[in-house]
Amino acid sequence: MRNEPRGMNRFAQFLRFLRVSRLLLWTLWIIYRERQRVVKARQRGNYEVQPNIEVLLKVLRAFRATALQLGVLMIKLGQFLSARADILPEQALSVLADLQDEVPPAPFEHVAAVIEAEYGKPLTEIFSVFEEQCTAAASLGQVHRATLASTGETVAVKVQRPHITQLVGMDLSTLRFVIWVVNRFFQSDFIDLKGLYREFRRTVYEEIDYVTEATNAKRFREMFREDPTIYIPHVYEEYISKRVLVLEWIDGIKVNDYAALDAGGYSRLEIANRTVRAYFYQFFEEGFFHADPHPGNIFVKKNSPSDDPVIAFLDFGMVGSLTGSMKRAIRDLFLGLVLSDSKKMVDSLLKLGFVGEGANQAALEQALDIMLEHYFGMTLGQVRELEVSDVAHDLDTLLYGQPFRIPSQFAFAGRAVSTLVGVSTGLAPNFNFVDVATPYARKFLKLDAEGISQTAQNILKEAIDAGQVLLELPKSINRLIGKIEAGQVEVRLANLPGNNSRLRRARQRNGAAMSTGGAVLEV
């Protein structure tokens, strides 16, 4: 039996604390300062103010380089921030978007010691063959191919790095200290740093608990039990532990190995369709989704027919979920969009956790009104002409420029969709995301044959409510005219920041004039 290596001594821990705290203080301060400046300007109606992109890019590139050196939690934090369009503008997000676990594997002796400590027996009694060189290495763990001594089956053994719990605890304590410093000396209303810490801490501890990952894998296997196009590896119950997980070994071709897919005669468009359909099924029907769909976690099973590719998903440490109340609020948000009702949209966003207490809801409604001006009245044909990246750009701009915050589940969903767009268009440049999403979204929003009558009733109810408001409108107009005459109201025309050239071209092709601005009233 091997002994696990000793943990970091106190001096090494202190040096790491200094490096991590210095990195975090500088990074979080610059992120906070730039967002504060932009949000304050937008609340005053000044949409011309932009973040200092050069400064943000400089600090994030330095963060990325240092995170790769420090490994463990800093890489995970960079990945976490890469999904937060409420904290970083689009150009800055791209610096962290492809931050992967580019770390060397732990020595084999360390890996073997963890396995033997976890199972209480020598490695050779558990596995008749255990490949010393890992097939994948990440900041929190690594995967080895092995053969079970008891059955002769080939398996994937996922093993935590030694002392990962100690390292994660140290870095989380440092992050909490840095957030305390920022909150102590600066007004941090524009970024909920404590909320950010809580969400990040929860997701990290879920990811390093392999018992939780095993539960996730089993749930996904049950979800796709009757779908022959999707395959989830089997979990070996007798080898589930907190630090080691044994799963069925999957032989396959990565979805970004285009040469191998073409050599096998596979239809890349069909692979994109099946992969994205599987995700929309997770989002809209199950409300439970795989949150890390990068190409290393998606394979086409070897020996599956070229005209009937089977898609295999791996790594279930990061998942997201949508509760029943969240689904209802999303439907209300859609109803507000249909009615072009920015107040209803803000109310729904408040229920979903996108708007913090004390936020200026009137300013948020104004920002959404401007956004609605761009998209209201578009036909499905015009929507199909839109690039997903262009719409995402507009949403990123809106999220960053207003006091929104993204709850972790929606941050995961946003990152998953962004990654899926890259995966699917890489597989097949002519792949249409909207066409695949439409039937799932219609059913989710109750716009299918069964739910359309209920949606119509909701819209009618909203119209009646709006009629009641109209009864009070003359009084409101009189009050507003009085304020304008008194010089208490200033009217500005504001343009939505961002590049909408693709949207503009889509509308022009359909003979529709495009409004580029809206009136902003500031009292």
C-alpha positions in Angstrom: 0.0 0.0 0.0 1.3 3.4 -1.0 1.2 6.4 1.3 -0.3 9.7 0.0 2.2 12.5 -0.4 2.3 15.1 2.4 0.4 18.4 1.9 1.8 21.9 1.5 3.8 23.2 4.5 2.9 26.5 6.1 5.5 28.5 4.2 4.3 27.2 0.9 0.7 27.9 1.9 1.7 31.5 2.8 3.4 32.1 -0.5 0.4 30.8 -2.4 -1.9 33.1 -0.3 0.2 36.1 -1.3 0.2 35.2 -5.1 -3.5 34.4 -5.2 -4.6 37.4 -3.2 -2.5 39.8 -5.2 -3.9 38.3 -8.5 -7.5 38.5 -7.2 -7.3 42.0 -5.7 -6.0 43.5 -8.9 -8.4 41.6 -11.2 -11.6 42.1 -9.2 -10.8 45.8 -8.6 -10.4 46.5 -12.4 -13.5 44.5 -13.2 -15.6 46.3 -10.6 -14.3 49.8 -11.5 -15.1 49.4 -15.2 -18.5 48.0 -14.7 -19.4 50.7 -12.1 -18.4 53.4 -14.5 -20.5 52.0 -17.4 -23.6 51.2 -15.3 -23.7 54.6 -13.6 -23.4 56.3 -17.0 -26.2 54.2 -18.5 -28.4 55.1 -15.5 -27.9 58.7 -16.4 -28.9 58.0 -20.0 -25.4 58.2 -21.4 -25.1 55.2 -23.6 -21.8 56.4 -25.2 -19.6 55.4 -22.2 -17.8 52.1 -22.8 -15.5 50.1 -20.5 -11.8 50.6 -21.0 -11.3 47.4 -23.0 -7.5 47.7 -23.2 -7.2 47.8 -19.4 -9.6 44.9 -19.0 -7.8 42.8 -21.6 -4.5 43.5 -20.0 -5.5 42.4 -16.5 -7.4 39.3 -17.8 -4.5 38.2 -19.9 -2.3 38.5 -16.8 -4.9 36.6 -14.8 -5.1 33.8 -17.4 -1.3 33.4 -17.4 -1.0 33.3 -13.6 -4.0 31.0 -13.3 -2.4 28.4 -15.5 0.7 28.5 -13.3 -1.3 28.3 -10.0 -3.7 25.7 -11.4 -6.5 24.3 -9.3 -9.1 26.9 -8.3 -7.8 29.8 -10.3 -8.4 28.0 -13.6 -11.9 27.2 -12.4 -12.5 30.8 -11.4 -11.5 31.9 -14.9 -13.9 29.5 -16.5 -16.6 30.6 -14.1 -16.0 34.3 -15.0 -16.0 33.5 -18.7 -19.8 32.8 -18.4 -20.6 36.0 -16.6 -21.8 38.6 -19.2 -23.1 40.6 -16.2 -19.5 41.1 -14.9 -17.4 41.3 -18.1 -18.1 42.8 -21.6 -18.0 40.5 -24.6 -14.5 41.2 -25.7 -13.1 40.6 -22.2 -15.1 37.3 -21.9 -13.3 36.0 -25.0 -10.0 36.1 -23.2 -11.2 33.5 -20.7 -13.6 31.6 -22.9 -11.1 29.0 -24.1 -9.3 28.7 -20.7 -8.9 25.0 -20.3 -7.4 22.8 -17.7 -4.0 23.0 -19.3 -2.1 21.4 -16.5 0.4 18.5 -16.3 -0.9 15.3 -14.8 -0.1 14.3 -11.2 2.6 11.6 -10.9 1.4 8.0 -11.1 2.5 7.3 -7.5 0.3 10.0 -6.2 -2.7 8.7 -8.2 -2.2 5.1 -7.1 -1.9 6.3 -3.4 -5.3 8.1 -3.7 -7.0 5.0 -5.2 -5.5 2.7 -2.6 -6.4 5.0 0.3 -10.0 5.3 -1.0 -10.6 1.5 -1.5 -8.3 0.2 1.2 -6.5 -2.4 -0.9 -3.6 -2.5 -3.3 -4.1 -1.1 -6.9 -3.3 -4.5 -8.4 -6.1 -6.2 -6.5 -8.7 -3.8 -8.0 -7.3 -3.5 -11.6 -5.5 -6.2 -13.6 -4.3 -3.4 -15.9 -3.9 0.2 -15.0 -2.3 2.6 -17.6 0.1 4.9 -15.8 -0.2 7.6 -18.5 -3.6 9.4 -18.1 -5.9 10.0 -21.0 -7.0 13.4 -19.7 -5.7 15.7 -17.1 -7.5 18.6 -15.4 -6.9 21.0 -12.5 -9.1 19.0 -10.1 -8.5 15.4 -11.3 -7.5 13.1 -14.2 -8.7 10.0 -16.0 -6.8 6.7 -16.6 -7.8 3.7 -18.7 -7.8 0.4 -16.7 -9.2 -3.1 -16.7 -11.3 -4.4 -13.7 -9.7 -7.4 -12.1 -13.1 -8.8 -11.1 -14.7 -8.8 -14.6 -12.1 -8.0 -17.2 -14.1 -4.9 -18.4 -12.3 -1.9 -19.7 -13.1 1.2 -17.6 -12.3 4.9 -17.2 -11.0 5.7 -13.7 -11.5 9.3 -12.6 -9.1 10.3 -9.7 -8.9 13.5 -7.8 -5.5 15.1 -7.5 -3.9 14.6 -4.1 -4.9 17.1 -1.4 -7.3 18.9 -3.8 -9.7 19.5 -0.8 -6.9 21.4 1.0 -5.9 23.5 -2.0 -9.5 24.3 -2.8 -10.2 25.3 0.8 -7.1 27.6 0.8 -7.9 29.4 -2.4 -11.6 29.8 -1.5 -10.5 31.4 1.8 -8.3 33.7 -0.1 -11.1 34.6 -2.5 -13.4 35.3 0.5 -10.8 37.6 2.1 -10.2 39.6 -1.1 -14.0 40.0 -1.5 -14.2 41.3 2.1 -11.4 43.8 1.3 -13.2 45.1 -1.8 -16.6 45.3 0.0 -14.9 47.0 3.0 -13.3 49.8 1.0 -15.5 50.2 -2.1 -19.2 50.4 -2.6 -19.8 47.2 -4.5 -23.5 47.5 -5.4 -22.8 46.9 -9.1 -21.4 43.4 -8.6 -22.8 41.0 -6.0 -19.4 39.7 -5.0 -20.7 37.7 -2.0 -23.3 36.1 -4.2 -20.6 35.4 -6.8 -18.5 33.7 -4.1 -21.4 31.6 -2.8 -22.3 30.3 -6.3 -18.7 29.6 -7.2 -18.0 27.8 -3.9 -21.1 25.6 -4.4 -20.2 24.6 -7.9 -16.6 23.8 -7.1 -17.5 21.6 -4.1 -20.1 19.8 -6.3 -17.5 19.2 -9.0 -14.9 17.6 -6.6 -17.5 15.3 -5.0 -17.5 12.2 -7.3 -20.5 10.7 -5.4 -22.6 13.7 -6.7 -21.1 13.2 -10.2 -22.1 9.5 -10.2 -25.7 10.5 -9.2 -25.7 13.0 -12.1 -24.4 10.4 -14.6 -27.1 7.9 -13.5 -29.8 10.5 -13.9 -28.6 11.4 -17.4 -28.5 7.7 -18.3 -32.1 7.3 -17.2 -33.1 10.5 -19.1 -31.9 9.1 -22.4 -32.8 5.5 -21.7 -35.2 5.3 -24.6 -33.2 7.5 -27.1 -30.9 5.2 -29.2 -29.1 8.2 -30.6 -27.6 9.3 -27.3 -25.4 7.2 -25.0 -24.4 7.8 -21.4 -21.7 5.6 -19.9 -22.5 3.1 -17.1 -21.4 3.9 -13.6 -20.0 1.0 -11.5 -21.8 1.3 -8.2 -19.3 -0.7 -6.2 -16.5 1.7 -7.1 -18.2 5.0 -6.3 -16.4 7.2 -3.7 -15.8 10.8 -3.0 -12.4 10.9 -4.7 -12.5 8.1 -7.2 -15.1 7.2 -9.8 -15.1 4.2 -12.2 -17.2 4.4 -15.4 -17.6 2.5 -18.6 -14.9 3.2 -21.1 -16.1 4.8 -24.3 -14.3 4.4 -27.6 -15.2 7.2 -29.8 -14.3 10.1 -32.1 -14.3 13.6 -30.7 -16.9 15.8 -32.4 -14.1 18.3 -33.4 -12.0 15.5 -35.1 -13.4 16.4 -38.5 -10.9 14.3 -40.4 -11.8 11.1 -38.5 -15.5 11.8 -38.8 -15.2 12.3 -42.6 -13.1 9.2 -42.9 -15.8 7.2 -41.1 -18.4 8.5 -43.5 -20.4 10.3 -40.8 -22.8 13.2 -41.6 -21.5 16.1 -39.6 -24.8 17.9 -40.0 -26.6 15.0 -38.4 -24.1 14.9 -35.6 -24.7 18.6 -34.9 -28.5 18.0 -35.1 -28.5 15.1 -32.6 -26.1 16.9 -30.2 -28.1 20.1 -30.1 -31.5 18.3 -29.9 -30.2 16.4 -26.9 -29.4 19.7 -25.2 -32.7 21.3 -26.0 -34.4 18.3 -24.6 -32.4 18.7 -21.4 -33.1 22.5 -21.2 -36.8 22.6 -22.1 -38.2 19.3 -21.1 -36.1 17.8 -18.3 -34.9 21.1 -16.8 -31.6 19.3 -15.9 -28.6 19.8 -18.2 -25.0 18.9 -18.8 -23.2 22.3 -18.2 -19.8 21.6 -19.9 -20.4 20.5 -23.5 -16.9 21.2 -24.9 -15.6 18.9 -27.6 -13.6 16.8 -25.2 -16.9 15.7 -23.5 -18.8 14.8 -26.7 -17.9 11.7 -28.8 -19.4 9.8 -31.7 -19.3 6.2 -30.6 -17.0 4.0 -32.7 -18.6 1.3 -34.7 -22.0 3.1 -34.7 -23.4 3.2 -38.3 -22.3 6.0 -40.5 -25.9 6.9 -41.3 -27.0 6.6 -37.7 -24.3 8.1 -35.4 -24.6 7.6 -31.7 -23.5 10.6 -29.6 -21.9 9.9 -26.2 -21.6 12.4 -23.5 -18.9 12.3 -20.8 -18.0 14.2 -17.5 -21.1 15.0 -15.4 -19.4 17.1 -12.7 -20.9 20.4 -13.9 -24.7 20.3 -14.3 -27.5 22.9 -14.2 -31.2 22.7 -13.4 -34.3 24.8 -13.8 -37.0 24.5 -11.1 -40.8 24.7 -11.7 -40.9 28.3 -10.4 -38.0 29.2 -12.7 -39.8 27.7 -15.7 -43.0 29.7 -14.9 -41.1 32.9 -14.6 -39.4 32.2 -18.0 -42.8 31.8 -19.5 -43.9 35.1 -18.0 -40.8 36.7 -19.3 -41.7 35.5 -22.8 -45.3 36.8 -22.4 -43.8 40.2 -21.5 -41.7 40.0 -24.7 -44.8 39.1 -26.8 -46.7 42.1 -25.3 -43.6 44.4 -25.5 -44.2 45.0 -21.8 -40.9 45.9 -20.3 -42.4 46.2 -16.8 -43.6 42.6 -16.9 -40.2 41.5 -18.2 -38.4 43.2 -15.3 -40.8 41.7 -12.8 -40.0 38.2 -14.3 -36.3 38.9 -14.2 -36.7 39.9 -10.6 -38.3 36.5 -9.8 -35.5 34.7 -11.7 -32.8 36.5 -9.7 -31.4 38.7 -12.5 -32.3 41.9 -10.6 -30.9 42.6 -7.1 -32.8 44.4 -4.4 -32.5 48.2 -4.6 -31.9 48.2 -8.4 -33.4 51.1 -10.4 -36.3 49.2 -12.0 -37.4 52.2 -14.1 -33.9 52.4 -15.6 -34.0 48.7 -16.4 -37.4 49.1 -18.1 -36.0 51.9 -20.2 -33.1 49.7 -21.3 -35.4 46.8 -22.2 -37.7 49.3 -24.1 -34.7 50.1 -26.3 -33.9 46.5 -26.8 -37.5 45.7 -27.8 -37.4 48.5 -30.4 -34.8 46.4 -32.2 -36.5 43.1 -32.2 -40.3 43.8 -31.8 -42.4 42.7 -34.8 -39.9 40.4 -36.4 -41.3 37.5 -38.3 -40.0 33.9 -37.9 -38.3 34.3 -41.3 -36.4 37.4 -40.0 -35.5 35.6 -36.8 -34.0 32.8 -38.9 -31.8 35.3 -40.6 -30.3 36.4 -37.3 -26.9 35.2 -36.2 -27.0 33.7 -32.7 -23.7 35.5 -32.0 -25.3 38.9 -32.9 -28.2 38.3 -30.6 -25.8 37.1 -27.9 -23.8 40.3 -28.4 -26.8 42.5 -27.8 -27.8 40.5 -24.7 -24.2 40.8 -23.4 -24.2 44.5 -23.9 -27.6 44.8 -22.1 -26.5 42.7 -19.2 -23.1 44.4 -18.7 -24.5 48.0 -19.1 -27.3 47.6 -16.6 -27.4 46.4 -12.9 -28.3 42.8 -13.9 -26.7 39.8 -12.4 -26.8 36.2 -13.8 -27.8 33.4 -11.4 -25.4 30.5 -11.7 -27.9 28.2 -13.4 -28.5 30.7 -16.2 -24.8 31.4 -16.5 -24.2 27.7 -17.0 -27.0 27.5 -19.6 -25.6 30.6 -21.4 -22.1 29.1 -21.5 -23.5 25.7 -22.6 -25.4 27.4 -25.5 -22.4 29.4 -26.5 -20.2 26.3 -26.6 -22.9 24.4 -28.5 -23.0 27.1 -31.1 -19.3 26.7 -31.6 -19.5 22.9 -31.7 -22.4 22.8 -34.1 -21.2 25.4 -36.6 -17.8 23.8 -36.5 -19.3 20.5 -37.5 -21.7 22.0 -40.1 -21.4 25.7 -41.0 -25.0 25.6 -42.5 -26.5 24.3 -39.2 -29.5 26.4 -38.1 -29.9 26.7 -34.3 -33.3 28.4 -34.5 -34.9 25.6 -36.6 -33.8 23.0 -34.1 -34.8 25.0 -31.0 -38.2 26.1 -32.3 -40.3 22.9 -31.6 -38.8 22.5 -28.1 -39.3 26.2 -27.3 -42.9 26.1 -28.6 -43.7 23.2 -26.3 -41.9 24.7 -23.3 -43.7 28.1 -23.8 -47.0 26.2 -24.3 -47.3 27.5 -27.9 -48.1 24.0 -29.2 -51.6 22.7 -29.9 -52.2 21.7 -26.3 -51.0 24.9 -24.7 -51.9 27.7 -27.1 -55.4 28.3 -25.6 -53.9 28.9 -22.2 -51.3 31.2 -23.7 -54.1 33.1 -25.5 -56.0 33.4 -22.1 -52.9 34.8 -20.5 -52.5 37.4 -23.3 -56.1 38.4 -23.0 -55.8 38.8 -19.2 -52.7 41.0 -19.8 -54.7 43.0 -22.3 -57.5 43.6 -19.8 -55.0 44.6 -17.1 -53.4 47.0 -19.6 -56.9 48.4 -20.3 -57.4 49.1 -16.6 -54.1 51.0 -16.7 -55.3 53.0 -19.7 -58.1 54.4 -17.6 -55.6 56.1 -15.4 -53.5 57.3 -18.4 -55.0 60.8 -18.9 -54.1 61.7 -15.3 -50.5 60.3 -15.8 -50.1 62.3 -19.1 -51.2 65.5 -17.4 -48.7 64.9 -14.6 -45.9 64.2 -17.2 -46.7 67.3 -19.2 -46.6 69.4 -16.1 -43.1 68.0 -15.3 -41.9 68.7 -18.8 -43.1 72.2 -18.7 -41.4 72.7 -15.4 -38.1 71.4 -16.8 -38.1 68.4 -14.6 -38.0 65.9 -17.4 -35.3 65.6 -20.1 -36.0 63.6 -23.2 -33.0 61.9 -25.0 -32.7 59.6 -27.9 -30.5 56.7 -27.1 -29.0 54.1 -29.4 -28.6 50.5 -28.2 -24.8 49.9 -28.1 -23.5 47.0 -30.2 -23.3 45.8 -33.7 -26.7 45.0 -35.2 -25.6 45.0 -38.9 -26.8 41.4 -39.3 -30.2 42.3 -37.9 -30.4 45.4 -40.0 -29.7 43.4 -43.2 -32.3 40.8 -42.2 -35.0 43.4 -41.8 -34.0 45.3 -45.0 -34.3 42.1 -47.0 -37.8 41.7 -45.7 -38.7 45.3 -46.5 -39.0 46.3 -42.8 -37.7 49.6 -41.5 -35.5 49.2 -38.5 -35.7 51.5 -35.5 -32.3 52.2 -33.9 -33.3 54.1 -30.9 -36.0 55.0 -28.4 -37.0 57.9 -26.2 -35.5 57.8 -22.8 -37.2 59.8 -20.1 -35.1 60.9 -17.1 -36.8 62.5 -14.1 
